[in-house]
Amino acid sequence: MTNKTTMPKKKPAKHSGDDDITISVSPKTGSLTDTWWWLTHKGTTTSFLCISLFALLIRSAVSMYPYSGAGIPPKFGDFEAQRHWMEITTNLPVINWYRNSTYNDLTYWGLDYPPLTAYQSYIHGIFLQIFNPESVALLSSRGHESYLGKLLMRWTVLSSDALIFFPAALFFVLVYHRNRIRSGKSEVAWHIAMILLNPCLILIDHGHFQYNCISLGLTVGAVAAVLCESEVLTCVLFSLALSHKQMSAYFAPAFFSHLLGKCLRRKSPILAVIKLGIAVIVTFVIVWWPYLHSLDDFLMVLSRLAPFERGIYEDYVANFWCTTSILVKWKKLFTTPSLKSISLAATVLASLPSMVQQILSPSNEGFLYGLLNSSMAFYLFSFQVHEKSILMPFLSATLLALKLPDHFSHLTYYALFSMFPLLCRDKLLIPYLTLSFLFTIIYHSPENQHSIQKTKTSFFSFKNFPGYVFLLRTHFFISVVLHVLYLTTQPPQKYPFLFEALIMILCFSYFLMFAIYTNYTQWTLSSHFRSSDKEKKHI
């Protein structure tokens, strides 16, 4: 018997002024075969390659500027932390990577991320060891800042981006726009640009210096796998993301609730849950294997991942605890264990509406909103949040950029502004201003305005409220004034962090409004898409 391969049928293209693509999705909408067919027939490869090359060029340009702690002994900054982890992992046995010893002083940038980050540091350390051995020499390389060493370190981030985040972004865009049935080529290209030219990620990874592109790339891959209905692959990729950076837990409520909601609609829900549970357990066992032979070793690694001794907040991050601490002195009123419990309860309560919606009515679009809402809940209410943590909710927003016409550009502005003091300390003002300007140009391109008109919905919007536009414009005006004051004026001696506090308050107020909007929108999806998003039962 001969098996014939039938490609999805497409309707004749209209010869009109736009370049819309009409796609008929085959019965199995999640198949990877259909995704490849769409890729090779719709010219997405050309758009992706061109935007990718431009994105790599931008990243390379930002890499020429200073990094966190450049030339500031004795501990320097995040650049030195990443280099030191390469030094430790390439010179010590794996079992000693998290253990305090003569050769591994944990008070000097001890490893405080899960094992996959340690393995990544080992691979990058081998690369440095080949071309610049002195940059990872045990003990003697502390504070190493040679030109070649810095160049090689920058290359490790650039290659990680190109090998992990970029392919994941392509995977997501292909699946997302294929499932949208009708997408214009310019709309697809614009969405690719929004993800690959994410200004916050570029400034933190290629300016400040980190490897968020790896965990975020694995997360984006897991999101694409959800849209492909490849649930086992979803569990594997997201487990790897969690095993690289514990901050990936910001997305955990969304993944858990969506997958649970889908499993409950199967003919054998218990078997479906067990299958996914096995995928998660096997992935974690493989990654954590060197530390599973002893309970002490396992607990030793876990203790490094939760630095509760630092307190509920540091610096001036635009979340609930730091903002309200101006009036409520949380650290004086409560002990650290009490604050851990309070922040956990607040985070769970803030995530709960989004989780309940996906358990009751799981859908792809609802899942994307769930990612945004759970990550924003963690950013606003969890324990020990950093300015850089805004990367989590902002990544989710870029995936939904076409669905957030009223808010995405504003969120980008305030996400960048919330990191403004940090980036100024790193001497990254020029990249900050340049990437802000670049984003504005791309976002307000004529093609995007056309896409926004097509994707506008009748859902709730703050614009319907009297005074909202005035409030938003007032916010923007104050932020511009604060930019100028921060750069040109010394704060009063009595309040040395006055400008940081005002920036924090301004950004927090917007993030809170945005979280209310996206939670309401997610619940609106339940009734709006009930007929089209019903899940069929599977064995």
GIQUI-V791923 format. One record per backbone hydrogen bond with DSSP energy under -0.5 kcal/mol. NH is the residue of the N-H (numbers start at 1). CO is the residue of the C=O. Records with the same first field share a line. If there is no record, write none. Layout:
NH->CO / CO
This chain:
3->1
4->2
6->4
7->5
16->14
21->183
23->21 / 181
24->9
25->23
29->27
31->28
35->31
36->32
37->33
38->34
39->35
40->36
41->37
42->38
44->39
45->39
47->43
48->44
49->45
50->46
51->47
52->48
53->49
54->50
55->51
56->52
57->53
58->54
59->55
60->56
61->57
62->58
63->59
64->60 / 61
65->62
68->208
70->67
72->69
73->71
76->72
79->68
81->77
82->78
83->79
84->80
85->81
86->82
87->83
88->84
89->85
90->86
91->87 / 88
92->88
96->93
97->94
99->96
101->104
106->104
108->105
109->107
110->106
111->97
116->243
117->114 / 243
118->114
119->115
120->116
121->117
122->118
123->119
124->120
125->121
126->122
127->123
128->124
129->125
130->126
131->127
132->128
135->132
136->133
137->134
140->138
141->137
142->139
144->141
150->146
151->147
152->148
153->149
154->150
155->151
156->152
157->153
158->154
159->155
160->156
161->157
162->158
163->159
164->160
165->160
166->161
168->164
169->165
170->166
171->167
172->168
173->169
174->170
175->171
176->172
177->173
178->174
179->175
180->176
181->178
182->180
183->21 / 181
185->19
188->184
189->185
190->186
191->187
192->188
193->189
194->190
195->191
196->192
197->193
198->195
199->197
202->198
203->199
204->200
205->201
206->202
207->202 / 203
208->203
209->204
210->205
214->211
215->211
216->212
217->213
218->214
219->215
220->216
221->217
222->218
223->219
224->220
225->221
226->222
227->223
228->224
229->226
230->225
231->229
234->230
235->231
236->232
237->233
238->234
239->235
240->236
241->237
242->238
243->239
244->240 / 241
245->241
248->245
249->246
250->247
251->248
252->249
253->249
254->251
255->251
256->252
257->253
258->254
259->255
260->256
261->257
262->258
263->259
264->260
265->262
266->263
267->538
268->538
269->266
272->268
273->269
274->270
275->271
276->272
277->273
278->274
279->275
280->276
281->277
282->278
283->279
284->280
285->281
286->282
287->283
288->284
289->285 / 286
291->288
292->289
298->294
299->295
300->296
301->297
302->298
303->299
304->300 / 301
305->301 / 302
306->302
308->306
310->307
311->308
314->385
317->314
319->317
320->380
321->380
323->319
324->320
325->321
326->323
327->324
328->324
329->327
330->328
332->329
333->329
334->330
339->335
340->336
341->337
342->338
343->339
344->340
345->341
346->342
347->343
348->344
349->345
350->346
351->347
352->348
353->349
355->351
356->352
357->353
358->354
359->355
360->356
361->357
367->363
368->364
369->365
370->366
371->367
372->368
373->369
374->370
375->371
376->372
377->373
378->374
379->375
380->376
381->377
382->378
384->312
385->312
389->386
390->387
391->388
392->389
393->389
394->390
395->391
396->392
397->393
398->394
399->395
400->396
401->398
403->400
404->400 / 401
407->404
408->404
411->407
412->408
413->409
414->410
415->411
416->412
417->413
418->414
419->415 / 416
420->417
423->419
424->420
425->421
426->422
427->424
428->423
432->428
433->429
434->430
435->431
436->432
437->433
438->434
439->435
440->436
441->437
442->438
443->439
444->440
445->442
449->445
450->446
451->447
452->448
453->449
454->450
455->451
456->452
464->461
465->462
468->465
471->467
472->468
473->469
474->470
475->471
476->472
477->473
478->474
479->475
480->476
481->477
482->478
483->479
484->480
485->481
486->482
487->483
488->484
489->485
495->492
496->493
498->495
501->497
502->498
503->499
504->500
505->501
506->502
507->503
508->504
509->505
510->506
511->507
512->508
513->509
514->510
515->511
516->512
517->513
518->514
519->515
520->516
521->517
522->518
523->519
524->520
525->521
526->522 / 523
527->523 / 524
528->524
529->525
533->529
